[in-house]
């Protein structure tokens, strides 16, 4: 189910070349206290200065199903096993500064055991400053308070749209 198509309102498109495509998975991960688990991202990368919440997730690798990808991303980023509860839909968003269209499939997952063994990329090691937990209402409020005209807007707006869709349709 298509949740939204989001245009980049922060950066201008600098080329007439078509967007490259990237398929990703993202999740709303509930912990044992029924709170949503997010990554706190702080730092600077190709998209600029970051300080935002972000759902757990990342690129789908070759020959990997979407469910396999979300399980791998959770293990790599926060060291947990999980139960995939359901797929809720996907968001297409554009990143003009990267000339990229990202198709992100969202899942609801239940975090199970912390087994460690995180395997973050160098970029993730630099950007992921920790994890934060929110109840659904506070997650909605926090995601809605993104700084405008920054990469933070692009990320939190995407996750806000997906969470709003899920909560309205669960």
Buried (B, 14 or more C-beta within 10 A) or exposed (E): EEBBEBEBEBBEBEEEEEBEEBBBBBBBBBBEEEBBBBBBBEEEEEBEEBBBBBBBBBEBEEEBEBBBBBBBBBBBBBBBBBEBBEBBBBBBBBBBBBBBBBBBBBBBBBBEEEEEEBEBEEEBEBBBEEBBBBEBEEBBEBBEEBEEEBBBBBBBBBBBBBBBBBEEEE
